[in-house]
Amino acid sequence: MNNKAEDPNLWNDATEAQKLMRERQQLDDGITGLRALEQQLKDNIELIELGEEEGDADIVKDAENALKELRAEANRRQVEAMLSGEADGNDTYVEVHSGAGGTESQDWANMLLRMYTRWAERQGFKVELLEIHDGEEAGIKSATILVKGHNAYGWMKTESGVHRLVRISPYDSNARRHTSFSSIWVYPVVDDSINIDINESDCRIDTYRSSGAGGQHVNTTDSAVRITHIPSGIVVACQQERSQHKNRAKAWDMLRARLYEAELKKREEAANAEAASKTDIGWGHQIRSYVLQPYQLVKDLRTGVESTAPSDVLDGELNEFMEAALAHRVSGGADAAVEDLA
């Protein structure tokens, strides 16, 4: 790898050179991280031995706590090592869609958008809002974000599906408990070297005014672009840029990515995940339930992983759920028989 990187003719092919340098950096990060883990393990074991010899309980306790953190980091790296799919290392698009239920589900969709944005920021990823449709009273009908970072798609690919929320509605004057549904769709950004042929005659292109702040910030031109791929029924939209031309280019990129993701799922034999994300956004199709009242619990219905701190999960603490789902997917096992929450 180093010999190839030092070849003076490497940059004659810029695309291939960038691919090689990314791969080299990933390998270097992996090796450096493994060595750091080994050294920290050795250092903390020595500290425990020293503390026990000197009867210093504080040193022993600090070293044991450090080992617990080290274990969590080792688990995270172990999961990353499993991200060997063709597109796992790519950036990713994340779409959020509210289900039936008006304001309730639209508010829930907005909460999910915030949750994934917070998770991405915690991971050190960059997030761009590409498209958003606000709800009539609160929340959002739909939104699309672009998450940029190494292994962004690999980490997030198991989040596609229906998410269920149970809570006392802040919009119900009688303070009744409501159940809301929203769906998440995750698909990878397509590398320029991957050729996806799209017949433009198979697509319908619509333009419309971008939503957003009013007043002097209101967009008075039809700069937002929506593309519908008629054979597959896939719809993508972008309103990030003020230029219709730029939004159109981004929308074509998103459509190529969606078509590529569909092919990836076929090749990875992930038919169940694909079917789940295409079903009705409602009962019987959810992958995870979030209960805020009358008790507090988040439960993944594929792996059985639970959290009694929904506020932390909704603030972006999702790694435990993602790691379990990734390990489950890599092992190729069937979904666990997990009972949903009441």
C-alpha positions as CSV (number, residue, x, y, z in Angstrom):
1,M,0.0,0.0,0.0
2,N,2.8,2.5,0.9
3,N,4.7,1.5,-2.2
4,K,1.7,2.4,-4.3
5,A,1.1,5.6,-2.5
6,E,4.7,6.7,-3.1
7,D,4.5,5.9,-6.9
8,P,5.2,9.1,-8.8
9,N,2.7,8.1,-11.4
10,L,-0.1,7.6,-8.9
11,W,-1.8,10.9,-9.5
12,N,-2.0,10.4,-13.3
13,D,-5.4,8.9,-12.4
14,A,-6.8,11.3,-9.7
15,T,-9.9,9.2,-9.0
16,E,-7.9,6.0,-8.4
17,A,-5.3,8.0,-6.4
18,Q,-7.9,9.4,-4.1
19,K,-9.5,6.0,-3.5
20,L,-6.0,4.5,-2.7
21,M,-5.2,7.4,-0.3
22,R,-8.6,7.0,1.5
23,E,-8.0,3.2,1.9
24,R,-4.5,3.9,3.2
25,Q,-5.8,6.4,5.7
26,Q,-8.4,3.9,6.9
27,L,-5.9,1.2,7.4
28,D,-3.5,3.5,9.2
29,D,-6.3,4.7,11.5
30,G,-7.2,1.1,12.2
31,I,-3.7,0.0,13.0
32,T,-3.0,3.1,15.1
33,G,-6.2,2.7,17.0
34,L,-5.5,-1.0,17.8
35,R,-2.0,-0.2,19.1
36,A,-3.4,2.6,21.2
37,L,-6.0,0.2,22.7
38,E,-3.3,-2.4,23.5
39,Q,-1.1,0.2,25.2
40,Q,-4.0,1.6,27.3
41,L,-4.9,-1.9,28.3
42,K,-1.4,-2.6,29.4
43,D,-1.1,0.7,31.3
44,N,-4.3,0.3,33.2
45,I,-3.6,-3.3,34.2
46,E,-0.2,-2.1,35.5
47,L,-2.0,0.7,37.4
48,I,-4.4,-1.8,39.1
49,E,-1.4,-4.0,40.1
50,L,0.4,-0.9,41.5
51,G,-2.7,0.3,43.4
52,E,-3.3,-3.1,44.9
53,E,0.3,-3.3,46.1
54,E,0.2,0.1,47.7
55,G,-3.3,-0.3,49.0
56,D,-4.5,2.7,47.0
57,A,-8.2,2.1,46.2
58,D,-8.6,5.3,44.3
59,I,-6.0,4.3,41.7
60,V,-7.6,0.9,41.3
61,K,-11.0,2.4,40.9
62,D,-9.8,5.0,38.3
63,A,-8.0,2.3,36.3
64,E,-11.1,0.0,36.4
65,N,-13.3,2.9,35.1
66,A,-10.7,3.5,32.3
67,L,-10.9,-0.2,31.4
68,K,-14.7,0.0,31.1
69,E,-14.4,3.0,28.7
70,L,-11.7,1.0,26.9
71,R,-14.0,-1.9,26.5
72,A,-16.7,0.4,25.0
73,E,-14.2,1.8,22.5
74,A,-13.0,-1.7,21.6
75,N,-16.6,-2.7,20.9
76,R,-17.1,0.3,18.8
77,R,-14.0,-0.5,16.7
78,Q,-15.1,-4.1,16.4
79,V,-18.4,-3.0,14.9
80,E,-16.6,-0.6,12.5
81,A,-14.4,-3.6,11.4
82,M,-17.7,-5.3,10.3
83,L,-18.5,-2.4,8.0
84,S,-17.1,-4.1,4.9
85,G,-20.1,-3.7,2.6
86,E,-19.5,-2.1,-0.8
87,A,-20.9,1.3,0.2
88,D,-20.4,1.2,4.0
89,G,-17.6,3.8,3.9
90,N,-19.7,6.3,1.9
91,D,-21.6,9.4,3.0
92,T,-25.3,8.8,3.4
93,Y,-28.7,10.4,2.7
94,V,-31.3,10.1,5.4
95,E,-35.0,10.7,4.7
96,V,-37.6,11.3,7.4
97,H,-41.3,10.9,6.6
98,S,-44.3,11.4,8.9
99,G,-47.0,8.8,9.0
100,A,-50.8,9.3,9.2
101,G,-51.9,11.3,12.2
102,G,-51.4,14.9,11.3
103,T,-49.6,17.1,13.8
104,E,-48.7,14.3,16.1
105,S,-46.7,12.3,13.6
106,Q,-45.3,15.4,12.0
107,D,-43.9,16.5,15.4
108,W,-42.5,13.0,15.9
109,A,-40.8,13.2,12.4
110,N,-39.2,16.4,13.5
111,M,-38.0,14.8,16.8
112,L,-36.4,12.0,14.7
113,L,-34.7,14.5,12.4
114,R,-33.2,16.2,15.4
115,M,-32.2,12.8,16.9
116,Y,-30.2,11.7,13.8
117,T,-28.7,15.2,13.4
118,R,-27.5,15.1,17.0
119,W,-26.2,11.5,16.6
120,A,-24.2,12.5,13.5
121,E,-22.7,15.6,15.3
122,R,-21.7,13.4,18.2
123,Q,-19.9,11.1,15.8
124,G,-18.0,14.1,14.3
125,F,-19.9,13.9,11.0
126,K,-21.1,16.9,9.0
127,V,-24.8,17.3,8.4
128,E,-26.5,19.2,5.5
129,L,-30.2,19.8,5.3
130,L,-31.2,19.2,1.6
131,E,-35.0,19.4,1.7
132,I,-37.7,19.9,4.3
133,H,-41.5,20.2,4.2
134,D,-43.0,21.8,7.3
135,G,-46.2,20.5,8.9
136,E,-49.3,22.6,8.9
137,E,-49.2,23.4,12.7
138,A,-45.9,21.9,14.0
139,G,-43.2,19.5,13.0
140,I,-42.4,18.3,9.5
141,K,-44.1,16.2,6.8
142,S,-40.7,15.1,5.4
143,A,-37.0,16.1,5.3
144,T,-33.8,14.8,3.8
145,I,-30.3,15.3,5.2
146,L,-26.9,14.5,3.9
147,V,-24.5,13.0,6.6
148,K,-20.9,13.2,5.6
149,G,-18.2,11.1,7.3
150,H,-16.2,7.9,7.1
151,N,-18.6,4.9,7.4
152,A,-21.7,7.2,7.7
153,Y,-23.8,4.8,5.6
154,G,-22.4,1.7,7.3
155,W,-23.4,3.0,10.7
156,M,-26.8,4.2,9.7
157,K,-28.0,1.6,7.2
158,T,-29.9,-0.5,9.8
159,E,-32.0,2.5,10.8
160,S,-34.3,2.3,7.8
161,G,-37.8,1.4,8.8
162,V,-40.8,2.6,10.9
163,H,-40.3,4.2,14.3
164,R,-43.1,4.4,16.9
165,L,-43.6,6.9,19.6
166,V,-46.0,6.7,22.6
167,R,-46.5,9.7,24.8
168,I,-49.0,12.1,26.3
169,S,-49.7,14.5,23.5
170,P,-48.7,18.1,24.0
171,Y,-51.3,19.0,21.4
172,D,-54.2,17.2,23.1
173,S,-56.1,19.5,25.6
174,N,-57.4,16.3,27.3
175,A,-53.8,15.1,27.9
176,R,-54.5,11.7,26.3
177,R,-51.9,9.2,25.3
178,H,-51.1,9.1,21.6
179,T,-49.2,6.7,19.3
180,S,-47.4,8.2,16.4
181,F,-45.4,6.7,13.5
182,S,-42.7,8.0,11.2
183,S,-40.4,6.3,8.8
184,I,-36.7,6.6,8.1
185,W,-35.0,5.7,4.8
186,V,-31.2,5.5,4.6
187,Y,-29.2,5.2,1.3
188,P,-25.6,5.8,0.4
189,V,-24.1,8.6,-1.6
190,V,-22.9,7.1,-4.9
191,D,-19.2,7.3,-5.8
192,D,-18.5,9.1,-9.1
193,S,-16.8,5.9,-10.3
194,I,-20.0,4.0,-10.1
195,N,-22.1,4.2,-13.3
196,I,-25.8,4.3,-12.8
197,D,-27.8,4.6,-16.1
198,I,-31.0,6.5,-15.8
199,N,-33.3,7.1,-18.8
200,E,-34.5,10.7,-18.4
201,S,-37.7,9.8,-20.3
202,D,-38.5,7.5,-17.3
203,C,-38.5,10.6,-15.0
204,R,-40.8,13.4,-14.2
205,I,-39.2,16.7,-13.0
206,D,-41.2,19.2,-11.1
207,T,-40.1,22.6,-9.7
208,Y,-41.6,24.5,-6.8
209,R,-40.8,27.2,-4.3
210,S,-38.6,26.2,-1.4
211,S,-40.2,26.4,2.0
212,G,-38.5,28.2,4.8
213,A,-38.4,31.6,6.7
214,G,-40.7,34.3,5.5
215,G,-40.1,38.0,5.2
216,Q,-36.9,39.0,3.4
217,H,-35.8,35.4,3.3
218,V,-38.8,34.1,1.4
219,N,-37.9,32.4,-1.9
220,T,-39.9,33.9,-4.7
221,T,-38.6,31.6,-7.5
222,D,-39.3,28.0,-8.3
223,S,-35.8,26.9,-7.3
224,A,-36.7,23.6,-5.5
225,V,-36.6,20.4,-7.7
226,R,-38.4,17.1,-7.3
227,I,-37.7,14.1,-9.5
228,T,-39.9,11.1,-9.8
229,H,-38.5,7.9,-11.3
230,I,-41.7,6.4,-12.7
231,P,-40.6,2.7,-13.1
232,S,-39.5,2.4,-9.5
233,G,-41.8,5.0,-7.9
234,I,-38.8,6.6,-6.2
235,V,-39.1,10.3,-5.5
236,V,-36.3,12.6,-4.5
237,A,-36.3,16.4,-3.8
238,C,-33.8,19.1,-3.1
239,Q,-34.2,22.7,-2.1
240,Q,-30.9,23.4,-0.4
241,E,-29.5,25.8,-3.0
242,R,-31.0,29.0,-4.2
243,S,-30.2,27.9,-7.7
244,Q,-32.6,25.6,-9.5
245,H,-29.7,24.3,-11.6
246,K,-27.7,23.2,-8.4
247,N,-30.8,21.7,-6.8
248,R,-31.5,19.7,-10.0
249,A,-27.9,18.4,-10.0
250,K,-28.2,17.4,-6.4
251,A,-31.6,15.7,-7.0
252,W,-30.1,13.6,-9.8
253,D,-27.3,12.5,-7.5
254,M,-29.9,11.5,-4.9
255,L,-31.8,9.5,-7.4
256,R,-28.7,7.7,-8.6
257,A,-28.0,6.9,-4.9
258,R,-31.5,5.6,-4.3
259,L,-31.3,3.3,-7.3
260,Y,-27.9,2.1,-6.3
261,E,-29.1,1.4,-2.8
262,A,-32.0,-0.7,-4.1
263,E,-29.5,-2.8,-6.1
264,L,-27.2,-3.1,-3.1
265,K,-30.0,-4.5,-1.0
266,K,-30.7,-7.1,-3.6
267,R,-27.1,-8.2,-3.7
268,E,-26.8,-8.1,0.1
269,E,-30.0,-10.2,0.4
270,A,-31.6,-7.6,2.6
271,A,-35.1,-8.1,1.3
272,N,-36.7,-7.9,4.7
273,A,-35.2,-4.5,5.5
274,E,-36.3,-3.2,2.1
275,A,-39.8,-4.5,2.5
276,A,-40.1,-3.0,6.0
277,S,-39.2,0.5,4.7
278,K,-41.8,0.3,2.0
279,T,-44.7,-0.9,4.1
280,D,-47.4,1.3,5.6
281,I,-46.1,3.7,8.3
282,G,-48.1,2.2,11.1
283,W,-48.8,-0.8,13.3
284,G,-47.0,-4.1,12.7
285,H,-44.1,-2.6,10.7
286,Q,-42.1,-0.7,13.4
287,I,-38.4,-1.6,14.0
288,R,-38.2,0.4,17.3
289,S,-40.6,1.8,19.9
290,Y,-40.1,4.9,22.0
291,V,-42.4,5.1,25.1
292,L,-42.4,8.4,27.1
293,Q,-45.6,7.7,29.1
294,P,-46.7,6.1,31.3
295,Y,-43.2,4.7,31.7
296,Q,-39.9,5.5,29.9
297,L,-38.3,2.9,27.6
298,V,-36.9,2.6,24.1
299,K,-36.9,-0.9,22.6
300,D,-35.5,-2.3,19.4
301,L,-37.9,-5.0,18.0
302,R,-35.2,-6.7,16.0
303,T,-32.5,-7.2,18.6
304,G,-34.3,-6.7,21.9
305,V,-31.9,-3.9,23.0
306,E,-33.5,-1.5,25.4
307,S,-32.8,1.9,27.1
308,T,-34.6,3.4,30.1
309,A,-33.4,6.9,29.1
310,P,-35.5,7.9,26.1
311,S,-34.4,11.5,26.5
312,D,-30.7,10.5,25.9
313,V,-31.7,8.3,22.9
314,L,-33.6,11.2,21.4
315,D,-30.6,13.4,22.0
316,G,-28.5,11.2,19.8
317,E,-27.3,8.3,21.9
318,L,-27.9,5.6,19.4
319,N,-24.7,3.7,19.2
320,E,-25.9,0.8,21.4
321,F,-28.9,0.2,19.1
322,M,-26.8,0.6,15.9
323,E,-24.0,-1.7,17.1
324,A,-26.5,-4.5,18.0
325,A,-28.4,-4.2,14.7
326,L,-25.1,-4.2,12.7
327,A,-23.8,-7.3,14.6
328,H,-27.1,-9.0,14.1
329,R,-27.1,-8.2,10.4
330,V,-23.5,-9.3,9.9
331,S,-24.2,-12.6,11.6
332,G,-27.1,-13.2,9.2
333,G,-29.5,-14.3,11.9
334,A,-33.3,-13.9,11.8
335,D,-34.9,-11.1,13.8
336,A,-35.4,-11.9,17.4
337,A,-38.9,-12.6,18.7
338,V,-39.2,-9.4,20.6
339,E,-42.5,-8.3,22.1
340,D,-43.5,-4.7,21.4
341,L,-44.2,-2.2,24.1
342,A,-47.7,-1.4,25.2
